[in-house]
Every structure is written in C-alpha cells, then in structure tokens.
Amino acid sequence: MTILENVHQIFSEVKEKQYSFSYAVNKKVSSLGLSETDLVIAKDTLKSVINRYYFLRSEITDLVDDIESKEADVLVLALAMARYARNVVVNDVINFLRLTKEGNNYSFDIDKIEAKFNEIAKNPTPIPEKYENNFVKKVSLLFSYPEWIVGMMKKHFGSKNTFKTISSSRKSSPINICINPMKAESLPETEFVKTDIASTSYEYISKNVLVDNPLFKHKKIFVMDQMEQLLADILEVNQGDDVLIAGGIHNHLANLLSLKVDNFVNIDYACPSETVYLACKKMSEQFDIRSVKAFESDMDLLKTFVEYGKYDKVLLTPLNSELGLIRQKPEILITFKQNELDGLILGQKNAIREASHFVKEGGTFIYSVPTLNNKESFNIVNEFIAEDDSFELLEEKLIFPYVHKTSGLYYAKMKKKITEE
C-alpha cells in the first residue's frame, strides 16, 4: 500500500467512528510500521485534513464533477498531503495517486489532477466572490464547517455568536488545571492563572512540561476541563449527600466531587462505556477515593442498579451531538450527520424523564449537554418542566466556547418540589 492508501484507510475508519482522530494520529498511524519520513507525512496529512475537510472537499468538487465519495476523499487527502505535509512534493503525491488509481479502478483523470495540483498545491483556492454576502456559505468554507451546522447556529444564536464560536474552535485551548481540594495550596502566578469559571479552576501558562511540575507529580493539581469544574460547583455537593451521575464522560467530575467533601459522600456513576468506567476506576485508585461507585449502564438499565427517589443530587448528560466539543474533537464535524439529530433528541427526552425519577423531594436535578443546539438543550428542558410540575427551574445557561476558550456547555439546574402533606 502507498502512504496515501494507508492514510485513506485510517481516515475512513475515523469517519466510520471506529476510533477518534486523536487515537488515529497518536496510536493508529504509529502502528503501521512506516518509516520516520512517511510517519511525518501521514500525521501531517491527517492533521491538516481533519481541520480543513470541507474546504478541501469544495476544491475537489469544483475540479471533478459527479465524483464518488470514496474517490473524493482520496483526492482530498492527496491535496492535503501535497499542500501541508512535510518532506513531500506534488510529483510524489501524483505518483501515489497513479498507483492508488491502478489498484482501485478509480475514474478520475490523473493528468487533469496533476495539472490542477501543480496550480493550487501551494496556493489554496480563494473563496468565490459570489459567496461574499452569503454568511453561511462563507463561514462554512472559511472554517471548513458543514453548512447545516453553520445555518443552525446562525438561526439559534445570530451571526455574531456563531462566527465567534466557530472561529474560536479552530484555535488551540489552554491547559485547564484543577486544584486537588484535599491538598489545596496557592499556585505560583508565574505558572498558573486563576480563571473565573469555577472555584478550583486555573490555566497552566508555564512553558515547561506539565508532567514535570512537582505539583502535578504530587497530585496537588490535575488536568480537568473548566466546564466539568463548573458543574462540580453548580451541584453544590455536601457531606453525606447521595449523588447520581448518569452518562457523560464525567470520571474527573465524579472524583472531584468526592475530594471536595473529603470522601464523605456517596457517588454512583453510571458510565456510558467500558472505557469511561475504567478511566474512572483508575483515577479513583490514583487519588485514593473510596466514595465513588462506578458501573457501566445506560438509562434504560439504570433502575436495575440504583433506586428511584434516593438521590440528593442527580446530574444527567445524555447522548448528544457534542457540538460544543469541536475544539477537542474536530472529527465531530466529519462524523456527525444532521439526520442523527432526531434520534438523539428522542433519547434525550426519554432520558430526562427517567433520570428525574431518581431525585428525592427537595433534591437537585441538573441536565447538561456539551452542545450548541437549542433542540438538545433549552427545548428539552422547557418541554420537561411543562410536563412535570413537580420540578421547578432554578437556572439555565448556555456557555459559548469562545468565552472561556474551552468547551461549550448548556446546563439547567432544577429542584424537585417537596410535597405538602
């Protein structure tokens, strides 16, 4: 197989959700046994295409009419390799394409491709003037986003918030640090800066490698997303509380809640997958946390593990589009399809109803989703509150990723009313 075919295979598996982009670049490519030079080319190509796929695809579509999807992806990867990969020139990529075409009976005209690649390999095609006043099309091409996502966000939040959110998702995020409450101490201002999003939250600003920092080595700090720290504050867990966390990748959050009250709490965490379950167990052992009971369960089976009406605090994060996590998971733009939304929304409606049964009277119920879609957030909660008058809405908020240079998050904090006798 050529290096182009290897990269195409990995990219296809990411598109099919077999594994994440991060795993593809950091693990999968390295397992192919490539030479050091080819390894650099493969990683450069994958990194460039994952962030520029829709823009590159538009260039290929303009070049080749009515092209089949698999062939289009091969050409997208070839153009990305020619334009962005180190240690490779256009002639190398054309040779890869010739060999790939011979082995797969592709229909594209290699001579036409070669001529066009020589023209645009180092000079990306400018956005056509006809899209200058078309916000959705222009932003879609400028930041390589699916048009339907841009259009949906513009409809929900307006052009300004949409542009800021999408443009910020193409920028790297700072390392978010959480203080271990059990070992809390002041942090040196030359290495850490306090943020205003959560009581335990800092950004790591030092140029030194974090894993070499003594505070990190001695478990006085750990890496944790600011939105997770915010949820920990909003839950307001007290000593002796019974807490249920259902869904979401909340292994750090579960353990932070325990640390906040010195293990004097009972936390049941229904993990959405075995991977999350194992990560939670590993962190609990690392920080000597004994009050988090993790198990793998979805909402349909949760009542077989825990009791209705038992919990003082319940946090629900159902399956969602994760559109607020694009900064950390750029593959979402490629893997998530618009036609998946209806199924997710139905699942979210069922999940919020089921999770509400586990809240005791006077207890707190939080619904959270790391997404930027009113249909998965405000609409779900408003419909639930309208249907179930035993809950009152205390607070709801959508946090845009550009505000804190982190993930986007919607949360609604509700309280279950106490029945009058």
C-alpha positions as CSV (number, residue, x, y, z in Angstrom):
1,M,0.0,0.0,0.0
2,T,1.1,3.5,-0.7
3,I,1.3,6.1,2.1
4,L,-1.8,7.7,0.5
5,E,-3.7,4.4,0.8
6,N,-2.6,4.0,4.4
7,V,-3.8,7.5,5.3
8,H,-7.1,7.0,3.4
9,Q,-7.8,3.7,5.3
10,I,-7.3,5.4,8.7
11,F,-9.3,8.5,7.7
12,S,-12.2,6.2,6.5
13,E,-12.1,4.4,9.9
14,V,-12.3,7.8,11.7
15,K,-15.3,8.8,9.5
16,E,-17.0,5.5,10.4
17,K,-16.5,6.3,14.1
18,Q,-14.2,3.2,14.7
19,Y,-11.9,5.4,16.8
20,S,-11.2,9.1,17.5
21,F,-9.0,11.4,15.5
22,S,-6.7,11.7,18.5
23,Y,-6.3,7.9,18.6
24,A,-5.7,7.8,14.8
25,V,-2.8,10.3,15.0
26,N,-1.2,9.2,18.2
27,K,-1.7,5.5,18.1
28,K,-3.1,4.0,14.8
29,V,-0.6,5.7,12.4
30,S,2.3,4.6,14.6
31,S,1.2,1.0,14.4
32,L,1.5,0.8,10.6
33,G,5.3,0.4,10.8
34,L,6.0,3.3,8.5
35,S,9.4,4.9,8.1
36,E,10.1,8.0,10.1
37,T,9.7,10.2,7.0
38,D,6.4,8.5,6.0
39,L,5.1,8.7,9.5
40,V,5.6,12.5,9.5
41,I,3.8,12.7,6.1
42,A,0.9,10.6,7.4
43,K,0.4,12.6,10.5
44,D,0.7,16.0,8.8
45,T,-1.9,14.9,6.2
46,L,-4.4,13.6,8.8
47,K,-4.0,16.7,11.0
48,S,-4.5,19.1,8.0
49,V,-7.5,17.3,6.5
50,I,-9.4,16.9,9.8
51,N,-9.5,20.7,10.2
52,R,-9.9,21.6,6.5
53,Y,-12.0,18.7,5.1
54,Y,-15.0,20.7,3.8
55,F,-12.8,23.4,2.3
56,L,-10.6,20.8,0.6
57,R,-13.7,18.9,-0.5
58,S,-15.1,22.0,-2.1
59,E,-11.9,22.4,-4.1
60,I,-12.0,18.8,-5.3
61,T,-15.7,19.1,-6.2
62,D,-15.0,22.1,-8.4
63,L,-12.2,20.1,-10.0
64,V,-14.0,16.8,-10.6
65,D,-17.8,16.8,-11.3
66,D,-20.0,13.9,-10.0
67,I,-17.2,12.2,-8.2
68,E,-18.0,9.2,-5.9
69,S,-17.5,9.9,-2.2
70,K,-14.6,7.4,-1.7
71,E,-12.7,8.8,-4.7
72,A,-13.3,12.4,-3.5
73,D,-11.8,11.5,-0.1
74,V,-8.7,10.1,-1.8
75,L,-8.2,13.3,-3.7
76,V,-8.9,15.4,-0.6
77,L,-6.2,13.6,1.2
78,A,-3.9,13.8,-1.8
79,L,-4.4,17.6,-2.0
80,A,-3.8,18.0,1.8
81,M,-0.7,15.9,1.5
82,A,0.7,18.0,-1.4
83,R,-0.2,21.3,0.3
84,Y,0.5,20.7,4.0
85,A,2.7,17.6,4.6
86,R,6.5,18.0,5.1
87,N,9.0,16.1,3.1
88,V,6.7,15.6,0.1
89,V,6.2,17.4,-3.2
90,V,3.4,17.4,-5.8
91,N,5.2,14.8,-8.0
92,D,5.4,12.4,-5.1
93,V,1.6,12.7,-4.5
94,I,0.8,12.3,-8.2
95,N,2.8,9.1,-8.2
96,F,0.9,7.9,-5.1
97,L,-2.3,8.7,-6.9
98,R,-1.3,6.8,-10.0
99,L,-0.6,3.7,-8.0
100,T,-3.7,4.1,-6.0
101,K,-5.9,4.5,-9.1
102,E,-4.4,1.4,-10.7
103,G,-5.2,-0.7,-7.7
104,N,-8.7,0.6,-7.2
105,N,-10.1,1.4,-10.7
106,Y,-10.8,5.0,-9.8
107,S,-12.3,7.1,-12.6
108,F,-10.6,10.5,-12.1
109,D,-8.3,11.9,-14.9
110,I,-4.8,11.8,-13.4
111,D,-3.4,14.2,-15.9
112,K,-6.1,16.7,-15.2
113,I,-5.5,16.3,-11.4
114,E,-1.7,16.7,-11.9
115,A,-2.2,20.0,-13.8
116,K,-4.6,21.4,-11.2
117,F,-2.5,20.2,-8.2
118,N,0.6,22.0,-9.6
119,E,-1.6,25.1,-9.8
120,I,-3.2,25.0,-6.3
121,A,-1.0,22.8,-4.2
122,K,0.7,25.8,-2.5
123,N,-2.0,28.3,-3.3
124,P,-5.4,27.4,-1.8
125,T,-8.4,28.4,-3.9
126,P,-9.9,31.7,-2.7
127,I,-13.5,31.8,-1.6
128,P,-15.6,32.7,-4.6
129,E,-16.8,36.3,-4.6
130,K,-20.4,35.1,-5.1
131,Y,-20.3,33.9,-1.5
132,E,-19.1,37.2,-0.1
133,N,-22.5,38.1,1.2
134,N,-23.7,34.6,2.0
135,F,-22.8,34.2,5.7
136,V,-23.5,30.5,5.9
137,K,-21.6,29.5,2.8
138,K,-18.7,31.9,3.5
139,V,-18.2,30.8,7.1
140,S,-18.6,27.1,6.1
141,L,-15.7,27.4,3.6
142,L,-13.6,29.8,5.7
143,F,-13.6,27.5,8.8
144,S,-14.4,24.2,7.0
145,Y,-17.7,23.5,8.7
146,P,-20.7,21.7,7.4
147,E,-23.2,24.3,6.1
148,W,-26.1,22.8,8.1
149,I,-24.2,23.4,11.4
150,V,-23.4,27.0,10.5
151,G,-27.0,27.6,9.4
152,M,-28.5,26.0,12.5
153,M,-26.2,28.1,14.8
154,K,-27.0,31.3,13.0
155,K,-30.7,30.6,13.4
156,H,-30.3,29.9,17.1
157,F,-27.7,32.4,18.2
158,G,-27.2,35.0,15.5
159,S,-24.3,35.7,13.2
160,K,-22.0,37.3,15.9
161,N,-22.1,34.4,18.3
162,T,-21.9,31.9,15.5
163,F,-18.8,33.5,14.0
164,K,-17.0,33.8,17.3
165,T,-17.8,30.3,18.3
166,I,-16.8,28.7,15.0
167,S,-13.6,30.8,14.7
168,S,-12.5,30.0,18.3
169,S,-13.0,26.3,17.7
170,R,-10.1,26.4,15.2
171,K,-7.7,27.8,17.9
172,S,-5.9,25.7,20.5
173,S,-7.2,25.7,24.0
174,P,-5.2,26.3,27.2
175,I,-4.4,23.5,29.6
176,N,-7.1,23.7,32.3
177,I,-5.9,22.8,35.8
178,C,-8.0,21.8,38.8
179,I,-6.6,22.1,42.3
180,N,-7.0,19.0,44.4
181,P,-9.2,20.3,47.3
182,M,-7.6,17.7,49.7
183,K,-4.2,19.2,49.1
184,A,-5.1,22.8,48.2
185,E,-2.4,25.4,48.3
186,S,-1.6,28.7,46.5
187,L,-0.2,28.3,43.0
188,P,2.7,30.3,41.7
189,E,1.4,33.1,39.4
190,T,4.3,32.6,37.0
191,E,2.9,29.2,36.1
192,F,-0.8,29.4,36.8
193,V,-3.5,32.0,36.3
194,K,-6.9,31.8,38.1
195,T,-10.0,31.7,36.0
196,D,-13.4,33.0,37.0
197,I,-15.4,30.0,35.7
198,A,-15.1,27.7,38.8
199,S,-13.7,27.8,42.3
200,T,-10.9,25.3,41.6
201,S,-10.0,26.3,38.1
202,Y,-6.7,27.6,36.7
203,E,-4.9,27.8,33.4
204,Y,-1.4,26.5,33.1
205,I,0.7,29.2,31.4
206,S,4.2,27.9,32.0
207,K,6.3,26.8,29.0
208,N,7.6,23.9,31.0
209,V,6.1,20.4,30.5
210,L,3.3,20.0,33.0
211,V,4.1,16.3,33.8
212,D,7.5,17.5,35.2
213,N,5.8,20.0,37.5
214,P,6.2,19.0,41.2
215,L,2.6,20.0,42.0
216,F,1.4,17.6,39.3
217,K,3.7,14.8,40.4
218,H,2.4,15.1,44.0
219,K,-1.2,15.1,42.9
220,K,-1.9,18.5,44.1
221,I,-3.3,19.5,40.8
222,F,-4.7,17.6,37.8
223,V,-5.9,18.4,34.3
224,M,-9.7,18.9,34.1
225,D,-11.9,20.9,31.7
226,Q,-13.3,24.1,33.1
227,M,-16.9,23.1,32.2
228,E,-16.5,20.0,34.3
229,Q,-15.3,22.1,37.2
230,L,-18.2,24.4,36.7
231,L,-20.7,21.5,37.0
232,A,-19.0,20.4,40.2
233,D,-19.6,23.9,41.7
234,I,-23.2,24.0,40.5
235,L,-24.0,20.6,42.0
236,E,-23.1,22.0,45.5
237,V,-22.5,18.6,47.0
238,N,-22.4,18.5,50.8
239,Q,-21.1,15.9,53.2
240,G,-23.4,12.9,53.4
241,D,-25.2,13.6,50.1
242,D,-26.2,10.7,47.8
243,V,-25.2,11.7,44.3
244,L,-26.0,10.1,41.0
245,I,-24.1,10.9,37.8
246,A,-25.8,9.4,34.7
247,G,-24.0,9.4,31.3
248,G,-21.3,11.7,30.0
249,I,-17.5,11.4,30.4
250,H,-17.5,12.6,34.0
251,N,-14.8,10.5,35.6
252,H,-12.9,13.6,36.6
253,L,-16.0,15.3,37.9
254,A,-17.1,12.3,40.0
255,N,-13.7,12.1,41.7
256,L,-13.5,15.9,42.2
257,L,-16.9,15.9,44.0
258,S,-15.6,13.3,46.4
259,L,-12.4,15.2,47.0
260,K,-14.4,18.4,47.7
261,V,-16.1,16.7,50.8
262,D,-13.2,14.5,51.9
263,N,-14.8,11.3,50.7
264,F,-17.9,11.9,53.0
265,V,-20.3,11.4,50.2
266,N,-21.9,8.5,48.2
267,I,-21.5,8.9,44.4
268,D,-23.0,6.4,42.0
269,Y,-21.6,6.9,38.4
270,A,-23.4,5.2,35.6
271,C,-20.7,5.3,33.0
272,P,-21.7,5.3,29.3
273,S,-18.9,2.9,28.2
274,E,-16.3,0.5,29.5
275,T,-13.6,2.9,28.6
276,V,-15.1,5.6,30.8
277,Y,-15.7,3.1,33.6
278,L,-12.0,2.0,33.5
279,A,-10.8,5.6,33.5
280,C,-12.9,6.4,36.5
281,K,-11.6,3.4,38.4
282,K,-8.1,4.3,37.6
283,M,-8.4,7.9,38.8
284,S,-10.2,6.8,42.0
285,E,-7.3,4.5,42.8
286,Q,-4.7,7.2,41.9
287,F,-6.2,9.7,44.3
288,D,-7.3,7.1,47.0
289,I,-11.0,7.9,46.5
290,R,-13.4,5.4,48.2
291,S,-16.8,7.1,47.8
292,V,-17.3,6.8,44.0
293,K,-19.0,3.6,42.9
294,A,-18.7,3.4,39.1
295,F,-20.6,0.9,36.9
296,E,-21.4,0.7,33.2
297,S,-25.1,1.3,32.4
298,D,-27.3,3.2,30.0
299,M,-30.5,5.0,31.1
300,D,-32.8,2.0,30.2
301,L,-31.0,-0.3,32.6
302,L,-30.2,2.3,35.3
303,K,-33.1,1.3,37.6
304,T,-31.7,-2.2,37.8
305,F,-28.6,-0.8,39.6
306,V,-30.0,2.1,41.7
307,E,-33.2,3.1,43.4
308,Y,-35.8,5.7,42.5
309,G,-36.1,8.7,44.8
310,K,-32.8,8.1,46.5
311,Y,-30.6,11.0,45.5
312,D,-30.0,14.5,46.8
313,K,-28.2,15.5,43.6
314,V,-28.6,14.0,40.1
315,L,-26.5,15.0,37.1
316,L,-27.7,13.8,33.7
317,T,-25.7,14.1,30.5
318,P,-27.4,12.0,27.8
319,L,-26.0,11.1,24.4
320,N,-25.8,14.3,22.4
321,S,-24.2,15.8,19.2
322,E,-21.2,17.2,21.2
323,L,-21.1,20.3,19.0
324,G,-19.6,22.2,21.9
325,L,-16.5,19.9,22.0
326,I,-15.2,20.5,18.4
327,R,-12.1,22.2,19.8
328,Q,-11.1,18.9,21.4
329,K,-12.8,16.5,19.0
330,P,-12.5,18.0,15.5
331,E,-13.7,14.8,13.9
332,I,-17.2,15.6,15.1
333,L,-17.6,17.8,12.1
334,I,-17.0,14.9,9.8
335,T,-18.6,12.0,11.7
336,F,-21.8,13.6,13.0
337,K,-24.7,13.8,10.5
338,Q,-27.7,16.0,10.5
339,N,-30.1,13.1,10.2
340,E,-28.8,11.7,13.5
341,L,-30.4,14.6,15.5
342,D,-33.9,13.3,15.6
343,G,-32.9,10.1,17.2
344,L,-30.7,11.9,19.8
345,I,-33.5,14.3,20.7
346,L,-35.9,11.4,21.3
347,G,-33.3,9.7,23.5
348,Q,-32.7,12.9,25.4
349,K,-36.5,13.4,26.1
350,N,-36.7,9.8,27.4
351,A,-33.5,10.2,29.5
352,I,-34.6,13.4,31.3
353,R,-37.9,11.8,32.3
354,E,-36.2,8.6,33.5
355,A,-33.4,10.4,35.4
356,S,-35.9,12.6,37.2
357,H,-37.4,9.6,39.0
358,F,-34.1,9.2,40.9
359,V,-34.3,12.6,42.6
360,K,-35.7,12.8,46.1
361,E,-38.0,15.5,47.2
362,G,-36.1,18.7,47.7
363,G,-33.2,17.3,45.7
364,T,-31.3,19.0,42.8
365,F,-31.5,17.8,39.2
366,I,-29.1,19.0,36.6
367,Y,-29.4,18.4,32.9
368,S,-26.2,19.2,30.9
369,V,-25.1,18.7,27.3
370,P,-21.8,19.9,25.8
371,T,-23.6,21.0,22.6
372,L,-24.7,24.2,20.8
373,N,-28.2,23.3,19.7
374,N,-31.4,24.6,21.2
375,K,-33.3,21.4,20.3
376,E,-31.0,19.4,22.6
377,S,-30.9,21.9,25.4
378,F,-33.5,24.6,26.0
379,N,-36.3,22.8,24.2
380,I,-35.7,19.5,26.1
381,V,-35.8,21.2,29.5
382,N,-38.7,23.5,28.7
383,E,-40.8,20.6,27.5
384,F,-39.9,18.5,30.6
385,I,-40.8,21.3,33.0
386,A,-44.1,21.9,31.2
387,E,-45.0,18.2,31.5
388,D,-43.8,17.6,35.1
389,D,-44.9,20.2,37.6
390,S,-43.0,18.5,40.4
391,F,-39.8,20.2,39.2
392,E,-39.0,23.9,39.1
393,L,-36.3,25.5,37.0
394,L,-33.8,27.4,39.1
395,E,-31.2,28.3,36.5
396,E,-30.3,27.5,32.9
397,K,-27.4,28.8,30.8
398,L,-25.6,28.2,27.5
399,I,-21.8,28.9,27.6
400,F,-20.2,29.6,24.3
401,P,-16.7,28.1,23.8
402,Y,-15.1,31.4,22.9
403,V,-16.0,32.9,26.3
404,H,-13.5,30.8,28.3
405,K,-11.5,29.2,25.4
406,T,-12.8,25.8,26.4
407,S,-15.7,23.5,25.6
408,G,-19.3,24.8,25.0
409,L,-21.9,23.7,27.6
410,Y,-25.6,24.0,28.3
411,Y,-26.9,23.2,31.8
412,A,-30.2,23.5,33.5
413,K,-30.5,23.4,37.3
414,M,-33.9,22.2,38.7
415,K,-35.3,21.4,42.1
416,K,-37.8,18.7,42.9
417,K,-40.6,20.3,45.0
418,I,-41.4,18.9,48.4
419,T,-44.9,17.5,48.5
420,E,-47.2,19.3,51.0
421,E,-49.0,16.9,53.4
